[in-house]
Amino acid sequence: MLGLEAKLSKEWEGRSAQELAEAPVTAIQGVSAGDAELLLKAFGIKTVRDFGTNKYFRWAESIVTLAD
């Protein structure tokens, strides 16, 4: 168990980190099919790995970390 159950869609609970990284972004709880389509169109994001490594999101995260 990775302790991520509350952050994942039910069908993805209990999967390994490797499986989750290659899962569609809809594996993350609260990310709808519509959200996934927008992420794909705007940023080319298909998987959780794509989402987590997107340069724009990482830049924003760095800015917020510095601000805090």
Helices and strands as residue ranges (DSSP letters): G 5-7, G 10-12, H 17-21, G 25-27, H 33-43, H 48-53, H 55-67
